[in-house]
Amino acid sequence: MFAMDALAQPARSLVVPYENEPPPKLTIDPPLPGPLAKGVAFIPYRVENLRILPVGGEPARRLSPRVGHLHITLDDLPWQWADYGGSSTIILVNLPKGRHKVLIEAVDPEGGLLTSQSITFDAPGK
């Protein structure tokens, strides 16, 4: 099955820019239930058509394939943090008991919004 999916995907060069890049896509999965029951939210995510790299500034906006990073906001707080690691998992520890919302935004190298997804879940607390 994997081989068939791989064959169906168009080839992408990392050396030659290509025109008309498809838009970035971000998918967030619910927190993993095992760790969440212990008070740790492991939130898996996937990005397509965007490489998460520790680069910034206007010149990086011209790179192809497209590069960027993530902005993460918890519970609509007025601050957020950035993720340049591309680990495919956001990990939150010691969340107080109750309902929480996590907003993940895929942004360009200068912080311009490309796409976003949010997820709401209940943490059991301690």
N, C-alpha and C positions, 0 to 999 in steps of 0.2 A: 504494500500500500504506500509506504514512504517513497519508494522509487517512482511510483506513478505520480505522486504529488510533486516530486522534484522535477520530473520531466514536464509537467504542466506549467511550471513557473518560467517566465521569461528570464533569460540570462542577464545579469547586471555586471558591468565592468566597474572595477574600483579604480581604474586608471584613466579612462576616457569619459569625460562628462557626457551625459545623454540628455536629450531634450524632452520636455514634457514629462517630468518625473511625476508619478502618481502621488496624490496627497498622502501625508502621514496618517497612520491609523494607530489608535491606542485602544487596547482592550484590558480591562481590569477584571480579575476574578475575585470571588469572595475570599475573605481571610480563611486560611486553613483551619479546620475545626479543632484539631488536636492541640496545637499551640494556643489557640484562642481560649480554650477551656482553662488553660493555665495562665491566662492574662497577657499573652503575647500575640499581637496581630501580625501574621505573615501574609501580606497582600501581594499575590503574584500579578504581574502585568506583562504585556507584550507590546512592542512597537514594531510597526512595519513602515518601510519607506522613510526611515529616519535612523541614523546612527547616533547613539548616545556617546558623546566624546567630550573630554575636558578642553574644549576650545571655545573661544568667545570673540566678540567684536565683529565689526562690519565685514572685514575680508572673509571671515569664515562663513558668512551667509552665501557666498558665491561658490562654496565647495559643492561638488557633485560626486557621488550621491549626497543628498542633504544630511547635515549634521545638526545637532541640538542637544538639549538636556531637559530635565524634568523639574518642574516646580511642584512642591507638595504642600498642601494646606490642610490642617486638622481642625475640624469643628468651626469653620469660618472665622478662625482667629485672625487678627490683623497682620500676622507675620507668617512667613513660609520659609521653607528651605529648598535648596537645589540639590539635585542628584545628577552627578556626571558619570557615575560608575557603570550604569547599564547592567546592574545585577539581576534584573527581572523580578526583584522582590523588594517591596517596601516593608520594613520591620518596625513596629511600634511596641514599646514595652511600658509596663506600669500604667496603662490607661485606667482611669477611674471607671467604676462600674457605671453602666448605662449605655445609651445610644451615642454613636460617634459617626461623623462624616469625614471621609478623606477625599479631597479633590486632588487629582493628578493631572497636571497640564504639561503637554509636550510643547516646548518652545524652541524658537530658533536661537542662534548663538548670542543674539542681543536681547533675548527675553520676550520676543514677540510671540504671541499665542498662535500655535498651529492647530492643535486639537486638544480636547480635554474629556475626561470621564470622572465621575465621582461614584463612591460606594458608601452605603450606610450600613452599619452593623451594630450589634449589641455586645459589649464587653462584660464578662461576668464580674470583673473586679476582684478584690482580695477579701 
